[in-house]
Each structure stands twice: as C-alpha cells, then as structure tokens.
Amino acid sequence: MEIIAEILRGTIIAGVILAGILAILIWVKDQTKKISYLRFFIQIVSVPVIFLGLIIGPFGLSQFPPVGNAPRDALVGTEILGAPFPDGLSVPLLACYYPSGRTVTCPIWQIQGYIFPFWNTGLGFGWGVYYTTHGLERLAIVFGLVVVMSIVLGRFFCGWICPFGLYMDLMIRLRKTFKKGYWKLSERVNVGLRQLRYVIIAAFLILSFVFGSQAIIGLQLVPGTQTGEYVYSYFSAPFCQICPMRPLCVLVESASGFMDPAFVFSHTTGLLYEAGYYVTSLNVAVLILVTIGAFAFRRFWCRFCPLGGLISIFNRFPPFKWLSVIRLNKIEEKCTKCGICKRVCPPQVTEVYEEKGGDVTSSGCILCFRCVEMCPYEDCLEIRIAGKPIYKSRNWLEGLK
C-alpha cells in the first residue's frame, strides 16, 4: 500500500508540474517573459520536490530522532554501480548535507567528507551512515556523477534548479518591489570573481587533505583531527563552515517544522562565533553579506560559487566541452551588436555579445536563457540540445508596432 501511495503521489505531483509548464507556455504571450516565468516556476517546484525531499518520501525513517524527521531521513538510493553510497545522490546543487542530506547531497560536502574524516572508514560508522567502501571509491562515484551531469546539463542546474539560485532571484524581485535599480561590477572585478571559484575549490581540497593527512599519508599535519576531537567535530568540512546555504537550509527547515531548532542551535562549542555543528557565525555572516550583495548585484553568489566552478570545469573546458549537451548558439550575420544580451544577463556574462558566432556558452553562463528571450532579432540566438535547436530568439519588437 505504501508503494502504491508513493506512486500515486508522484503521479499527481508530476501532473501538477506538467500542467503548470503547459499553462505558462500556452497562456503567457509576452515573448520577453515566457522563459522567465517558466524558469521561476521550475525553480520553485524544484525546492520541495528535488532539494528538500519534502514530497518525495518515505517519511518517518528517523536517523537521528532529536533532529526531527528531516528530509535527510529519506534515502534516494544506497548503491551505485555495485558500491554502497548512503549519503545521497551527488547532484551539483547547493543542497546542504547537514539538514537535507541523503536525498540530493551537495558534492562539495561529499568531496570534503570523503577526504576527511571518512577517507578509510570502510566497514565503519560515519555521520549517521555505515560505510563499507574506501573514501577513494566514493570520491570516484562523486566525480563520476558530477562529470556526467555537468556534460548533460551544465550550469542549467545553476539557472533553473539550484535552490540558492532561487534565493538570489528572490532578492532581485525584492529589489524590484522597492523600485531599486541594480548595480554592475566592472568587467575586471567580474572576471576576478569567476577566477575566485577555482581558488575556493583548491583551498578546501588542500585543507581537507591537511586534516585527513593521518589517514592518507600516515602523518598528522595538524592536531585535533582524531575522532571526537575539535577539528574532527567542527572543521572537517572547511567550505561548509562558510557556505551561506547551510544556515539558510537550517533556518528554512527549522521554521517549517522539519528540524528541531532547540536541538540544532544547542549543538555548538558553546561559542557560536567559534564553531557549531549545524551552523556557525561565519555561515551567518557570509549569508548576510551575500544577501546584501544579491540585493545590489544580480546573481551575486553565482559569480564565484565553487560548485558552479566545478560544473564549469567539467562542462566548458576541453575535453568535456566537446561533449556538452546544452549550448547557447549565435548566428553572427543576424547580430547587430545592440548589446541587449549583455545588459540583461544576470551574472554579467559578456561572451554572448563579444563572440562572433557559433557556440557562445561560457563558464560564467548559468543558462537562464534571458539573452535568448530578450534578443529582438529573429533566430539570432538559439538554445541547442544535442545539436538540435529547441528555442530561438524572436523579433518581439514587431508586436510593439
């Protein structure tokens, strides 16, 4: 009966989502808003359906009762290619492990966790799960999943599905409500932020290796990395200590009743500004700063998000670039250099404007397709999937005459 109920619920949800998509495609006549409405709708439904796991069950399988029946209690799958993989599917989204893991889990946490502290936990207990494979095997699965997903969808995850991307877009809409114009970063600063993504990736990989050195090379480089010690308990995932998505997830799930806030906020070292298991003052400070930045600059976090950078590595650089499925294509002969594509781009990507033609997708492009939607020249810009055009720019200026 439970399986039938799950299938029925899934069918109803899929039907409602499909109906919403069709309604937007049929009834929204404004060509400059159709894709934007569709994207916003998919972003919203993705949060409960994919990220939080609030609709995809089962429920009541509590791993750690004091936290409450959080979405992390529901396992999507526990085995991949014959290898036990109990921490959730590695989908390139900022899907924080701490409140929400084991449905869709942020691969950045998994990469850090499998280097330290769970490098050689084979046949050992991790955080709420039992590992039977070496960390190296689990890392191979994480990178394998990320590579495949990055090739297939690329930064479409960032533009259409990532819950923190939705949070950034909500800041944009809030700013519009107050009738405030957005600011623009200089090209030099914007490019610098893009490069910062790779610095952040390198930093957390190096720190994770340093913390896990005892297990990896048999030499402890820093004290406190033993089980139960300070670094093990509170700094085993360096990036997670500053990630703004972590406190946002905890706050949302606590407010919605899926986590027990009394338990969550009591699990610190006693000094919130120093460290905490579920949330740190660094997390909160970064979230506040990013929120302010998002209110002033469109898609502020996405410009230097390390997860976006990880997707870019496996999507926009050879040899992976040659295999990428979703591409943004430009017909040079139809472009008049009006500059609209450059002005409407949320993360201020300029390659669409500057490149002569062909594949103009860049590592900074989040594939929101706002440029295609706003381009006023027929078939100048087009979205291609596996080489086949599925959506092209339209001369919407004709409708204004």
Protein Blocks (a to p, Z undefined) as FASTA:
>chain_A
ZZmmmmmmmmmmmmmmmmmmmmmmmmmmblklmmmmmmmmmmmmmmmmmmnommmccehi
afblmnopcfklpcfbfceehiacfebpaddbdddfklmgoiagcfklmmmmmmpcclmm
ghiacehiacfbdfklmmmmmmmmmmmmmmmnmmmlmmmmmmklmmmmmmmmmmmmnopa
cddddfklmmmmmmmmmmmmmmmmmmmmmmmmmmmnopafbghiaghiaklmmmmpmmlm
momklmmmmmmmmmnopacfklmmmmcghiaklocfkbcfklmmmmmmmmmmmmmpghkl
lmmgmklmmmmmmmmgcfklmmombdcdddfklpgolommmmmmmnlpaklmmpmghjfb
dfklgolommmmmmcbehkbccdeehiafbdcddfklmmZZ
